[in-house]
């Protein structure tokens, strides 16, 4: 999709969602947000992004490129600024990170692979966490709500859960047979996989925690597993390169995902808006780092 079209559609998409759920009601929900819970949501969001940067740094180092912790954090938040403030969602930020590594001396293919594996690691754990939350909810008596997701029987989720659990094994098989076969023989592969599992779990728990705290700020006292289930489609839709920072697609997905659990659409949209706003101060910090780096480059030139 051309950039100019995304620029035109992004605000229209968000306004369309707000119009569909009653803008007045959404604004009423936002006005009652509790500062304490908002602070907790921001803390979870920042911690999640810090852990994400650490996870990516681990992949880069495993692929053979030296990347310091401070530079990894700086590049990650700079990429976050581009992904949040420019059209294209996370794609622009991911491309920035790959190019920055390449300019730092890393092979272009390996640099792109580090960003791709980092993104896939997070998505895999996000959906695995949602599957685990759905299993917990089923045994906790939430069968009626889960039926709206097509999980009317306990066994309905088994194929999806099995595929999620088998995904790393399938990826490993593909690695051994494809161009990246050398990755399977890299030293510390098993240890790196373990680090990715642990760090991705931490990242997604903190991200879901940020969304749950945003909901609590609005008085939505729903179980944590509800947010864990709804976060999977919500975060996935936010990552689609069709808007600024996921605005609009994230809110529509949140409204649809939380509806089966009794959350009214205006409240769900308001919680999603608060979650999106948490990224803005972090993106502005990343933008400040980008501008400072540019000034330093110009001064050296």
C-alpha positions as MATLAB code, in Angstrom:
seq = 'XXXXXXXXXXXXXXXXXXXXXXXXXXXXXXXXXXXXXXXXXXXXXXXXXXXXXXXXXXXXXXXXXXXXXXXXXXXXXXXXXXXXXXXXXXXXXXXXXXXXXXXXXXXXXXXXXXXXXXXXXXXXXXXXXXXXXXXXXXXXXXXXXXXXXXXXXXXXXXXXXXXXXXXXXXXXXXXXXXXXXXXXXXXXXXXXXXXXXXXXXXXXXXXXXXXXXXXXXXXXXXXXXXXXXXXXXXXXXXXXXXXXXXXXXXXXXXXXXXXXXXXXXXXXXXXXXXXXXXXXXXXXXXXXXXXXXXXXXXXXX';
ca = [
       0.000    0.000    0.000;
       1.475    3.423   -0.943;
       2.546    5.636    1.953;
       0.200    8.455    0.911;
      -2.753    6.064    1.004;
      -1.846    4.871    4.500;
      -1.553    8.489    5.613;
      -5.041    9.178    4.288;
      -6.652    5.995    5.579;
      -5.122    5.876    9.071;
      -7.169    8.731   10.620;
     -10.270    7.679    8.701;
      -9.936    4.137   10.048;
      -9.666    5.320   13.644;
     -12.506    7.821   13.257;
     -14.651    5.108   11.714;
     -14.115    2.848   14.712;
     -14.847    5.675   17.165;
     -17.980    6.630   15.254;
     -19.220    3.044   15.222;
     -18.947    2.646   19.007;
     -20.162    6.175   19.953;
     -17.391    8.741   20.399;
     -19.168   10.394   23.332;
     -19.199    7.167   25.313;
     -15.526    6.514   24.548;
     -14.617   10.023   25.734;
     -16.620    9.496   28.921;
     -14.661    6.305   29.564;
     -11.330    8.057   29.003;
     -12.159   10.938   31.353;
     -12.596    8.564   34.280;
      -9.182    6.903   33.853;
      -7.392    6.472   37.177;
      -3.826    7.901   37.199;
      -2.424    5.151   39.422;
      -3.394    2.381   37.031;
      -2.166    4.453   34.083;
       1.238    4.761   35.751;
       1.297    0.989   36.275;
       0.371    0.467   32.615;
       3.186    2.762   31.472;
       5.673    0.958   33.716;
       4.637   -2.404   32.232;
       4.891   -1.031   28.697;
       8.369    0.413   29.221;
       9.574   -2.785   30.894;
       8.166   -4.823   28.009;
      10.081   -2.786   25.435;
      13.280   -2.939   27.456;
      12.949   -6.719   27.613;
      12.196   -6.786   23.873;
      15.416   -4.923   23.134;
      17.342   -7.363   25.329;
      15.756  -10.306   23.482;
      16.766   -8.853   20.112;
      20.308   -8.175   21.355;
      20.588  -11.823   22.393;
      19.659  -12.926   18.867;
      22.123  -10.512   17.273;
      24.962  -11.737   19.476;
      24.066  -15.367   18.781;
      24.290  -14.588   15.069;
      27.861  -13.446   15.607;
      27.639   -9.654   15.819;
      28.764   -7.690   18.875;
      25.976   -5.414   20.086;
      26.225   -3.590   23.378;
      23.250   -3.343   25.700;
      23.073    0.471   25.515;
      23.201    0.511   21.700;
      20.579   -2.230   21.479;
      18.217   -0.230   23.681;
      18.882    2.936   21.693;
      18.291    1.273   18.321;
      15.167   -0.449   19.588;
      13.543    2.752   20.840;
      14.608    4.628   17.718;
      12.924    1.931   15.655;
       9.892    2.183   17.911;
       9.718    5.920   17.174;
       9.635    5.270   13.434;
       7.060    2.505   13.817;
       4.801    4.642   16.007;
       5.063    8.051   14.376;
       5.278    7.073   10.701;
       2.860    5.068    8.527;
       3.657    1.375    8.282;
       3.289    0.234   11.925;
       6.210   -1.954   13.062;
       7.606   -2.503    9.556;
       9.456    0.815    9.386;
      11.028    0.290   12.796;
      12.081   -3.265   11.971;
      13.679   -2.114    8.725;
      15.531    0.637   10.590;
      17.014   -1.859   13.042;
      18.171   -4.174   10.260;
      19.792   -1.319    8.321;
      21.466    0.027   11.475;
      23.040   -3.373   12.133;
      24.196   -3.600    8.528;
      25.849   -0.180    8.766;
      27.513   -1.383   11.948;
      29.239   -4.177   10.051;
      26.756   -7.049   10.292;
      25.958   -9.084    7.200;
      22.752   -7.759    5.613;
      21.102  -11.160    5.523;
      21.937  -11.915    9.168;
      20.807   -8.422   10.236;
      17.419   -8.911    8.611;
      17.173  -12.413   10.045;
      17.764  -11.134   13.586;
      14.798   -8.754   13.296;
      12.582  -11.418   11.693;
      13.382  -14.014   14.364;
      12.823  -11.417   17.067;
       9.370  -10.610   15.680;
       8.424  -14.283   15.223;
       9.602  -15.147   18.728;
       7.249  -12.573   20.199;
       4.267  -13.527   18.045;
       4.677  -17.223   18.780;
       4.739  -16.638   22.534;
       1.796  -14.206   22.321;
      -0.438  -16.853   20.758;
       0.895  -19.591   23.018;
       0.037  -17.430   26.019;
      -3.447  -16.869   24.589;
      -3.909  -20.622   24.118;
      -2.834  -21.263   27.701;
      -5.183  -18.556   28.970;
      -8.053  -20.092   26.985;
      -7.368  -23.504   28.548;
      -7.304  -21.926   32.005;
     -10.557  -20.078   31.291;
     -12.275  -23.228   30.050;
     -11.581  -25.085   33.270;
     -12.593  -21.971   35.191;
     -16.110  -22.038   33.757;
     -15.891  -19.562   30.865;
     -17.173  -21.983   28.228;
     -19.927  -19.647   27.027;
     -17.518  -16.796   26.295;
     -15.010  -19.094   24.606;
     -17.755  -20.487   22.383;
     -17.791  -17.124   20.599;
     -14.202  -17.859   19.585;
     -15.195  -21.194   18.044;
     -14.054  -23.140   21.110;
     -17.373  -24.710   21.991;
     -15.662  -28.006   22.895;
     -12.408  -28.531   24.807;
     -10.914  -30.436   21.900;
     -11.572  -27.644   19.419;
      -8.421  -25.808   20.485;
      -6.186  -28.879   20.436;
      -5.072  -28.595   16.779;
      -4.159  -24.939   17.200;
      -2.391  -25.590   20.507;
      -0.491  -28.510   19.002;
       0.590  -26.360   16.061;
       1.791  -23.616   18.395;
       3.803  -26.054   20.466;
       5.217  -27.705   17.357;
       6.098  -24.416   15.656;
       9.691  -24.298   16.984;
      10.288  -27.893   15.869;
       8.870  -27.142   12.414;
      11.030  -24.031   12.155;
      14.069  -26.043   13.212;
      13.345  -28.605   10.490;
      13.056  -25.813    7.919;
      16.312  -24.291    9.135;
      18.188  -27.555    8.679;
      16.908  -27.969    5.129;
      17.149  -24.408    3.827;
      19.723  -21.727    3.237;
      20.004  -21.073    6.956;
      21.047  -24.640    7.734;
      24.240  -23.354    9.355;
      22.133  -21.810   12.137;
      21.257  -25.245   13.452;
      24.951  -25.921   14.040;
      25.804  -22.586   15.632;
      27.245  -22.861   19.151;
      24.715  -22.238   21.896;
      21.626  -22.834   19.753;
      19.743  -24.650   22.520;
      20.704  -22.025   25.090;
      19.582  -19.239   22.759;
      16.243  -20.942   22.193;
      15.764  -21.122   25.956;
      16.583  -17.434   26.323;
      14.114  -16.561   23.589;
      11.358  -18.535   25.315;
      12.016  -16.890   28.680;
      12.405  -13.357   27.319;
       9.399  -13.632   24.987;
       7.291  -14.894   27.892;
       8.393  -11.911   29.980;
       7.760   -9.485   27.097;
       4.243  -10.731   26.434;
       3.250  -10.956   30.096;
       4.328   -7.336   30.536;
       2.527   -6.271   27.341;
      -0.673   -7.992   28.417;
      -0.155   -6.465   31.850;
      -0.007   -3.002   30.288;
      -3.284   -3.641   28.467;
      -4.878   -5.056   31.636;
      -3.752   -2.037   33.677;
      -5.212    0.276   31.028;
      -8.477   -1.609   31.421;
      -8.278   -1.386   35.212;
      -7.765    2.366   34.884;
     -11.225    2.453   33.308;
     -12.746    0.219   35.963;
     -12.839   -2.940   33.822;
     -12.438   -5.595   36.496;
     -12.059   -8.630   34.226;
      -9.629  -11.521   34.820;
      -6.081  -11.359   33.502;
      -6.713  -14.374   31.267;
      -9.355  -12.327   29.422;
      -6.737   -9.762   28.458;
      -4.273  -12.510   27.528;
      -6.775  -14.005   25.065;
      -7.874  -10.679   23.608;
      -4.304   -9.387   23.318;
      -3.348  -11.916   20.640;
      -5.635  -10.612   17.854;
      -5.405   -7.039   19.178;
      -1.602   -6.864   19.039;
      -1.492   -8.746   15.750;
      -3.881   -6.300   14.075;
      -1.902   -3.373   15.486;
       1.219   -4.694   13.747;
      -0.375   -4.632   10.276;
       1.296   -1.971    8.087;
      -1.909   -0.082    7.286;
      -1.907    2.733    9.845;
       0.137    4.889   12.198;
       1.241    2.833   15.182;
      -1.694    0.451   14.840;
      -4.332    3.137   15.475;
      -7.730    1.967   14.283;
      -6.923   -1.673   13.576;
      -5.978   -2.211   17.218;
      -9.177   -0.586   18.496;
     -11.404   -2.572   16.146;
      -9.720   -5.834   17.161;
     -10.000   -4.971   20.869;
     -13.733   -4.298   20.584;
     -14.362   -7.578   18.768;
     -12.052   -9.638   20.998;
     -13.394   -8.400   24.320;
     -17.099   -8.441   23.386;
     -17.555  -12.186   24.142;
     -16.323  -11.541   27.685;
     -18.932   -8.898   28.413;
     -16.827   -5.794   27.779;
     -18.820   -3.083   26.005;
     -17.328   -1.804   22.767;
     -16.753    1.802   24.001;
     -14.858    0.528   27.045;
     -12.790   -1.881   24.948;
     -11.921    0.859   22.455;
     -11.040    3.255   25.281;
      -8.726    0.674   26.871;
      -7.057    0.116   23.506;
      -6.616    3.864   23.002;
      -4.960    4.163   26.414;
      -2.667    1.260   25.536;
      -1.700    3.011   22.295;
      -1.033    6.269   24.128;
       1.495    4.457   26.329;
       3.767    4.118   23.311;
       3.814    7.838   22.527;
       6.207    9.058   25.283;
       8.525    6.135   24.497;
       8.363    6.921   20.789;
       9.117   10.592   21.494;
      12.130    9.521   23.551;
      13.286    7.408   20.614;
      12.753   10.366   18.272;
      14.897   12.508   20.561;
      17.658    9.888   20.325;
      17.353    9.915   16.527;
      17.638   13.702   16.346;
      20.576   13.753   18.754;
      22.365   11.106   16.697;
      21.746   13.084   13.516;
      23.188   16.241   15.072;
      26.274   14.327   16.160;
      26.709   12.904   12.658;
      26.406   16.363   11.101;
      28.877   17.791   13.615;
      31.445   15.116   12.763;
      30.900   15.723    9.049;
];
